[in-house]
């Protein structure tokens, strides 16, 4: 089975939009009901965002008592969504549990790499594993909001791509000049750091819409990749691979590629490995096949309409959730990794710059040292990139090096 291609934008009357929203809610409600079939204790992850909150609201229709779970971290309040989750839980009347932890990210590194069975660069594996482990102490099955952003264009990068389409007349040298100016300014590590977000946008803009989008989702841009792997020369195979995967024009084609690549190769891998590591079963109501096919057939402007993401899903949620939750800006599930690593880089240096790592000859070590120094000196936030390199080195140590195999069960 393959995802049907997304329908193009078309004019929709107010009455038709209301009909689509009603059909969407019926399909999602049916999917939630199916996911509630269980003979073991069941709950839901609740971030306080639209997707997980809507799942919890629909669960309340059909379950006597819904248990919900959220997790927060110390180090940077901009990453902490637990106040929103607690607000939703209070409004819905769920039995809510908030976990607040202060993990040492590098202490979890070997365990996460072991369970993922591969070098996995998405640092949101940290909170996903922790909330799964803590949730499993209370229930055996948990529903999630995974898939909502992928079906209904929930990421701001889709709006950014639409801007690039409209700004195609701006010459590339203008974008490059702006990029050089912004590159000289220090980046913060906060989730909503405007300079970091603005620099990402400018660095991608000026290219084709496909390559611009890929620049926003990749962890290492083309220049950083070539610096770490000089043998590539001027090639950018990752960018070419992604561009070839986009089979439809415009932002709708990016949405399809995102669903076909990012969802199964990142989000669902992360959740499956993290939950199964602690024997927690997770279910994603948004990913019922009938709902996916319905969403694909909706006019694209019912998903992304100007700056409004997930337009039709927000319409369907009115009356079930307060507008403050429905219209809250998108917030990804993550940890303040950049801030954590800036506090103490000794372990990062010990692992990435070790004799063991140097002897591999895999990465160009001056480029690795540059990433570490730039992050430590607060010029750039390389937290996600350093985490990716750490997972690679730890995977090599656990699975490739000829030594006694350690297990993390």
DOKOLLUM-310007 format. One record per residue (C-alpha): residue number from 1; x, y, z; residue in one letter. Coordinates in Angstrom, 3 decimals, padded with zeros to 6 digits, always signed. Example, Ala and Ser with C-alpha at 12.3 -4.5 7.8 and 13.67 -1.06 7.14 Angstrom:
<sites>
n;x;y;z;res
1;+012.300;-004.500;+007.800;A
2;+013.670;-001.060;+007.140;S
</sites>
This chain:
<sites>
n;x;y;z;res
1;+000.000;+000.000;+000.000;X
2;+001.271;+003.477;-000.873;X
3;+000.150;+006.938;+000.111;X
4;-002.187;+008.450;-002.507;X
5;-000.716;+011.687;-003.911;X
6;-001.914;+014.857;-002.232;X
7;-004.691;+016.703;-004.034;X
8;-003.865;+020.187;-005.354;X
9;-005.338;+023.356;-003.890;X
10;-008.802;+024.431;-005.047;X
11;-011.496;+026.827;-003.929;X
12;-013.741;+025.348;-001.223;X
13;-017.001;+026.851;+000.003;X
14;-017.603;+027.394;+003.713;X
15;-020.251;+024.668;+003.673;X
16;-017.925;+022.167;+001.975;X
17;-015.156;+022.960;+004.433;X
18;-017.541;+022.267;+007.314;X
19;-018.522;+018.963;+005.653;X
20;-014.875;+017.939;+005.248;X
21;-014.180;+018.818;+008.890;X
22;-017.127;+016.687;+010.029;X
23;-016.002;+013.717;+007.932;X
24;-012.471;+014.065;+009.272;X
25;-013.682;+014.063;+012.860;X
26;-015.842;+010.981;+012.234;X
27;-012.903;+009.072;+010.756;X
28;-010.557;+010.079;+013.555;X
29;-013.148;+009.219;+016.184;X
30;-013.622;+005.761;+014.644;X
31;-009.868;+005.237;+014.606;X
32;-009.578;+006.230;+018.273;X
33;-012.372;+003.799;+019.181;X
34;-010.538;+000.992;+017.403;X
35;-007.317;+001.861;+019.220;X
36;-009.086;+001.659;+022.585;X
37;-009.784;-002.065;+022.212;X
38;-007.562;-003.581;+024.882;X
39;-007.609;-005.962;+027.823;X
40;-004.680;-004.205;+029.545;X
41;-004.315;-000.721;+031.120;X
42;-004.299;+001.986;+028.452;X
43;-003.384;+005.694;+028.326;X
44;-002.090;+008.412;+026.007;X
45;+000.911;+010.657;+025.541;X
46;-000.182;+014.275;+025.952;X
47;+002.112;+017.136;+024.921;X
48;-000.504;+019.891;+025.048;X
49;-000.328;+020.368;+021.273;X
50;-003.281;+019.989;+018.910;X
51;-002.729;+016.390;+017.810;X
52;-002.259;+014.658;+021.160;X
53;-004.890;+016.878;+022.798;X
54;-007.483;+015.964;+020.148;X
55;-006.722;+012.261;+020.612;X
56;-007.207;+012.628;+024.385;X
57;-010.480;+014.532;+023.876;X
58;-011.858;+011.784;+021.626;X
59;-010.707;+009.100;+024.063;X
60;-012.792;+010.831;+026.738;X
61;-015.892;+010.162;+024.641;X
62;-015.445;+006.405;+024.841;X
63;-013.449;+005.573;+027.971;X
64;-014.554;+005.776;+031.581;X
65;-011.241;+007.236;+032.761;X
66;-008.409;+008.360;+030.489;X
67;-004.844;+008.368;+031.754;X
68;-002.464;+010.856;+030.135;X
69;+001.285;+011.370;+030.469;X
70;+003.698;+014.186;+029.701;X
71;+007.375;+014.835;+030.361;X
72;+009.418;+017.965;+030.990;X
73;+013.090;+018.756;+031.455;X
74;+015.183;+021.273;+033.276;X
75;+017.704;+023.433;+031.472;X
76;+015.578;+025.589;+029.137;X
77;+011.914;+026.473;+029.695;X
78;+011.362;+026.966;+025.959;X
79;+011.435;+023.161;+025.548;X
80;+008.992;+022.448;+028.386;X
81;+005.407;+021.826;+027.245;X
82;+004.166;+020.309;+030.502;X
83;+002.145;+023.407;+031.559;X
84;+000.102;+023.127;+028.333;X
85;-000.381;+019.395;+028.808;X
86;-001.560;+019.967;+032.378;X
87;-003.970;+022.641;+031.148;X
88;-005.506;+020.265;+028.591;X
89;-005.668;+017.424;+031.112;X
90;-007.481;+019.680;+033.568;X
91;-009.991;+020.817;+030.930;X
92;-010.671;+017.264;+029.765;X
93;-010.647;+015.748;+033.237;X
94;-008.043;+013.079;+032.487;X
95;-006.012;+011.351;+035.175;X
96;-002.748;+013.064;+034.339;X
97;+000.825;+012.293;+035.325;X
98;+003.655;+014.740;+034.670;X
99;+007.224;+013.468;+034.713;X
100;+009.956;+016.054;+035.261;X
101;+013.420;+014.676;+034.904;X
102;+016.968;+016.001;+034.763;X
103;+018.718;+013.323;+032.708;X
104;+022.325;+013.363;+031.689;X
105;+021.919;+012.930;+027.939;X
106;+025.256;+011.205;+027.420;X
107;+024.459;+008.658;+030.126;X
108;+021.566;+007.479;+027.933;X
109;+023.627;+007.405;+024.724;X
110;+024.742;+003.737;+024.775;X
111;+021.300;+002.491;+025.786;X
112;+019.511;+004.450;+023.050;X
113;+021.970;+003.373;+020.358;X
114;+021.640;-000.231;+021.534;X
115;+017.854;-000.237;+021.263;X
116;+017.745;+001.671;+017.965;X
117;+020.218;-000.804;+016.481;X
118;+021.632;+001.927;+014.248;X
119;+023.238;+005.379;+014.481;X
120;+020.062;+007.405;+015.036;X
121;+020.565;+011.160;+014.904;X
122;+017.198;+012.444;+016.177;X
123;+017.856;+013.617;+019.744;X
124;+014.124;+013.530;+020.523;X
125;+014.804;+009.824;+021.055;X
126;+015.876;+010.952;+024.553;X
127;+012.446;+012.227;+025.725;X
128;+010.620;+009.539;+023.744;X
129;+012.485;+006.773;+025.544;X
130;+012.104;+008.415;+028.946;X
131;+008.376;+009.129;+028.660;X
132;+007.844;+005.570;+027.373;X
133;+009.766;+004.089;+030.295;X
134;+007.917;+006.159;+032.869;X
135;+004.507;+005.610;+031.214;X
136;+005.057;+001.840;+031.219;X
137;+005.089;+001.961;+035.015;X
138;+001.369;+002.826;+034.834;X
139;-000.102;+001.384;+031.602;X
140;+000.696;-001.199;+028.918;X
141;-000.693;+000.606;+025.838;X
142;-000.420;+004.305;+024.956;X
143;-002.073;+006.258;+022.134;X
144;-000.031;+008.934;+020.379;X
145;-000.621;+011.927;+018.102;X
146;+001.931;+010.805;+015.514;X
147;+000.936;+011.478;+011.913;X
148;-001.128;+014.633;+012.380;X
149;+001.617;+016.981;+011.202;X
150;+002.493;+014.745;+008.275;X
151;-001.090;+014.439;+007.036;X
152;-002.169;+018.062;+007.476;X
153;+001.037;+020.090;+006.870;X
154;+001.626;+020.904;+010.507;X
155;+005.266;+021.973;+010.273;X
156;+006.222;+025.599;+009.751;X
157;+008.732;+024.484;+007.137;X
158;+005.822;+023.916;+004.731;X
159;+004.859;+027.570;+005.102;X
160;+008.527;+028.499;+004.659;X
161;+008.574;+026.501;+001.421;X
162;+005.530;+028.396;+000.181;X
163;+007.410;+031.646;+000.892;X
164;+010.374;+030.434;-001.171;X
165;+007.981;+029.764;-004.043;X
166;+006.718;+033.337;-003.863;X
167;+010.219;+034.834;-003.465;X
168;+011.775;+033.052;-006.438;X
169;+012.534;+036.376;-008.145;X
170;+015.063;+037.372;-005.448;X
171;+018.533;+036.594;-006.889;X
172;+020.522;+033.859;-005.174;X
173;+023.498;+036.198;-004.444;X
174;+021.179;+038.310;-002.262;X
175;+020.328;+035.275;-000.138;X
176;+023.996;+034.306;+000.045;X
177;+024.947;+037.765;+001.269;X
178;+022.266;+037.661;+003.950;X
179;+023.465;+034.196;+004.943;X
180;+027.042;+035.433;+005.438;X
181;+025.840;+038.326;+007.580;X
182;+023.719;+036.093;+009.806;X
183;+026.512;+033.506;+010.054;X
184;+028.606;+036.036;+011.965;X
185;+026.027;+036.431;+014.739;X
186;+025.977;+034.113;+017.782;X
187;+023.148;+031.577;+017.993;X
188;+021.237;+030.716;+021.132;X
189;+020.050;+027.240;+022.054;X
190;+016.392;+028.103;+022.795;X
191;+013.606;+026.336;+020.922;X
192;+012.242;+029.569;+019.441;X
193;+015.608;+031.309;+018.906;X
194;+014.768;+033.749;+016.110;X
195;+018.295;+034.101;+014.785;X
196;+018.727;+030.355;+014.461;X
197;+015.391;+029.985;+012.686;X
198;+016.006;+032.992;+010.461;X
199;+019.443;+031.748;+009.474;X
200;+018.065;+028.329;+008.575;X
201;+015.443;+029.929;+006.348;X
202;+017.912;+032.229;+004.586;X
203;+020.464;+029.449;+004.109;X
204;+017.888;+027.345;+002.273;X
205;+016.173;+030.136;+000.324;X
206;+017.469;+030.943;-003.132;X
207;+017.580;+027.272;-004.118;X
208;+014.857;+025.217;-005.718;X
209;+011.950;+024.610;-003.365;X
210;+013.001;+020.960;-002.996;X
211;+016.584;+021.702;-002.002;X
212;+015.498;+024.592;+000.226;X
213;+013.161;+022.284;+002.122;X
214;+015.844;+019.618;+002.416;X
215;+018.269;+022.197;+003.811;X
216;+015.794;+022.869;+006.617;X
217;+015.331;+019.236;+007.597;X
218;+018.856;+017.881;+007.197;X
219;+021.137;+017.968;+010.233;X
220;+024.325;+018.775;+008.297;X
221;+024.155;+021.104;+005.325;X
222;+026.134;+020.353;+002.171;X
223;+029.193;+022.372;+003.265;X
224;+029.321;+020.725;+006.690;X
225;+028.942;+017.274;+005.130;X
226;+031.804;+017.882;+002.706;X
227;+033.980;+019.216;+005.556;X
228;+033.401;+016.035;+007.576;X
229;+033.725;+013.759;+004.525;X
230;+036.220;+015.380;+002.121;X
231;+036.134;+012.301;-000.124;X
232;+032.714;+013.445;-001.355;X
233;+034.298;+016.324;-003.226;X
234;+031.608;+018.647;-004.565;X
235;+028.906;+015.974;-004.525;X
236;+025.784;+016.237;-002.388;X
237;+024.227;+012.768;-002.719;X
238;+021.787;+013.296;+000.157;X
239;+020.285;+016.368;-001.487;X
240;+019.980;+014.611;-004.826;X
241;+018.353;+011.591;-003.161;X
242;+015.730;+013.754;-001.477;X
243;+015.056;+015.821;-004.586;X
244;+014.450;+012.637;-006.585;X
245;+011.962;+011.435;-003.954;X
246;+009.693;+014.474;-004.472;X
247;+007.400;+013.280;-007.224;X
248;+004.839;+016.115;-007.330;X
249;+005.295;+019.858;-007.839;X
250;+005.067;+022.542;-005.158;X
251;+004.560;+022.226;-001.410;X
252;+002.106;+019.336;-001.846;X
253;+004.967;+017.254;-003.249;X
254;+007.080;+018.102;-000.208;X
255;+004.258;+016.963;+002.062;X
256;+004.124;+013.601;+000.278;X
257;+007.904;+013.154;+000.486;X
258;+007.820;+014.077;+004.165;X
259;+005.169;+011.413;+004.786;X
260;+007.059;+008.790;+002.778;X
261;+010.500;+009.455;+004.333;X
262;+010.495;+011.416;+007.599;X
263;+007.506;+009.663;+009.170;X
264;+008.548;+006.010;+008.677;X
265;+012.328;+006.506;+008.740;X
266;+012.516;+008.824;+011.756;X
267;+009.369;+009.362;+013.821;X
268;+007.958;+005.837;+013.748;X
269;+011.377;+004.193;+014.133;X
270;+012.062;+006.390;+017.160;X
271;+008.724;+005.610;+018.800;X
272;+008.798;+001.902;+018.014;X
273;+012.332;+001.341;+019.367;X
274;+011.784;+003.519;+022.426;X
275;+008.461;+001.970;+023.410;X
276;+009.396;-001.625;+022.643;X
277;+012.571;-001.200;+024.697;X
278;+010.330;-000.947;+027.771;X
279;+007.522;-003.262;+026.552;X
280;+005.059;-000.433;+025.942;X
281;+002.704;-000.808;+022.969;X
282;+001.903;+002.440;+021.158;X
283;-000.955;+003.116;+018.740;X
284;-001.336;+006.064;+016.369;X
285;-005.004;+006.823;+015.475;X
286;-003.998;+009.377;+012.817;X
287;-002.335;+006.599;+010.823;X
288;-005.435;+004.525;+010.091;X
289;-005.392;+003.794;+006.365;X
290;-008.883;+005.193;+005.679;X
291;-008.005;+008.445;+007.442;X
292;-004.733;+008.746;+005.504;X
293;-006.523;+008.268;+002.170;X
294;-009.170;+010.832;+003.126;X
295;-006.546;+013.389;+004.162;X
296;-004.595;+012.903;+000.922;X
297;-007.720;+013.675;-001.095;X
298;-008.459;+016.963;+000.670;X
299;-007.689;+020.164;-001.262;X
300;-004.192;+021.209;-000.207;X
301;-005.311;+024.680;+000.894;X
302;-007.409;+022.982;+003.596;X
303;-004.127;+021.843;+005.100;X
304;-001.871;+024.858;+004.553;X
305;-003.778;+028.118;+004.077;X
306;-001.500;+031.154;+004.099;X
307;+000.348;+030.960;+007.417;X
308;-002.247;+028.644;+008.942;X
309;-001.092;+025.042;+009.190;X
310;-003.484;+022.113;+009.714;X
311;-006.439;+024.344;+008.834;X
312;-009.007;+021.553;+008.442;X
313;-007.861;+019.691;+011.553;X
314;-008.174;+022.891;+013.578;X
315;-011.671;+023.373;+012.181;X
316;-012.573;+019.821;+013.224;X
317;-011.245;+020.395;+016.755;X
318;-013.324;+023.538;+017.447;X
319;-015.731;+022.798;+020.249;X
320;-013.705;+019.867;+021.549;X
321;-010.671;+021.915;+022.594;X
322;-010.201;+025.574;+023.571;X
323;-008.980;+027.942;+020.863;X
324;-005.820;+028.671;+022.878;X
325;-004.719;+025.060;+022.428;X
326;-005.909;+024.745;+018.830;X
327;-004.109;+027.899;+017.701;X
328;-000.953;+027.463;+019.779;X
329;+002.228;+027.591;+017.648;X
330;+003.693;+024.243;+016.672;X
331;+006.212;+022.949;+019.219;X
332;+008.342;+019.896;+018.483;X
333;+009.087;+017.193;+021.035;X
334;+012.657;+017.731;+022.158;X
335;+015.156;+018.406;+024.893;X
336;+017.472;+021.382;+025.516;X
337;+020.399;+019.410;+024.162;X
338;+022.354;+022.458;+023.025;X
339;+022.212;+023.997;+026.495;X
340;+023.106;+020.701;+028.168;X
341;+026.173;+020.187;+025.999;X
342;+027.400;+023.738;+026.493;X
343;+027.534;+023.169;+030.236;X
344;+030.098;+020.393;+029.942;X
345;+031.726;+019.308;+026.686;X
346;+034.349;+017.070;+028.296;X
347;+032.493;+013.830;+027.524;X
348;+031.803;+014.958;+023.959;X
349;+035.503;+015.625;+023.410;X
350;+036.484;+012.367;+025.100;X
351;+034.270;+010.365;+022.733;X
352;+034.485;+012.223;+019.415;X
353;+038.169;+013.191;+019.622;X
354;+039.412;+009.980;+021.206;X
355;+042.276;+007.962;+019.731;X
356;+039.692;+005.302;+019.003;X
357;+037.617;+007.679;+016.874;X
358;+040.653;+009.165;+015.139;X
359;+041.978;+005.728;+014.218;X
360;+038.874;+004.987;+012.159;X
361;+039.779;+007.580;+009.548;X
362;+036.063;+007.969;+008.915;X
363;+035.611;+011.680;+009.674;X
364;+037.897;+014.652;+009.051;X
365;+038.866;+015.435;+012.649;X
366;+039.589;+019.174;+012.183;X
367;+035.951;+019.551;+011.052;X
368;+034.746;+017.696;+014.169;X
369;+036.919;+019.934;+016.365;X
370;+035.499;+022.993;+014.630;X
371;+031.930;+021.909;+015.406;X
372;+032.779;+021.376;+019.073;X
373;+034.614;+024.692;+019.410;X
374;+031.893;+026.640;+017.609;X
375;+029.252;+025.192;+019.940;X
376;+031.316;+025.731;+023.090;X
377;+032.129;+029.317;+022.139;X
378;+028.423;+030.019;+021.524;X
379;+028.848;+030.935;+017.862;X
380;+026.464;+028.231;+016.602;X
381;+024.119;+025.714;+018.175;X
382;+025.497;+022.372;+016.977;X
383;+023.796;+020.294;+019.662;X
384;+021.831;+018.138;+017.195;X
385;+024.860;+017.615;+014.948;X
386;+027.129;+016.643;+017.810;X
387;+024.497;+014.203;+019.069;X
388;+024.390;+012.615;+015.613;X
389;+028.167;+012.150;+015.573;X
390;+028.024;+010.722;+019.092;X
391;+025.413;+008.140;+018.073;X
392;+027.567;+007.157;+015.098;X
393;+030.687;+006.666;+017.209;X
394;+028.780;+004.785;+019.909;X
395;+027.164;+002.500;+017.293;X
396;+030.596;+001.687;+015.880;X
397;+031.847;+000.852;+019.366;X
398;+028.870;-001.316;+020.270;X
399;+028.351;-003.211;+017.021;X
400;+031.406;-002.930;+014.773;X
401;+034.538;-002.823;+016.924;X
402;+035.983;-006.273;+017.713;X
403;+035.338;-006.270;+021.435;X
404;+032.994;-007.829;+023.971;X
405;+029.446;-006.897;+023.008;X
406;+027.637;-005.036;+025.782;X
407;+023.881;-005.220;+026.107;X
408;+021.430;-002.614;+027.391;X
409;+018.143;-004.344;+028.154;X
</sites>
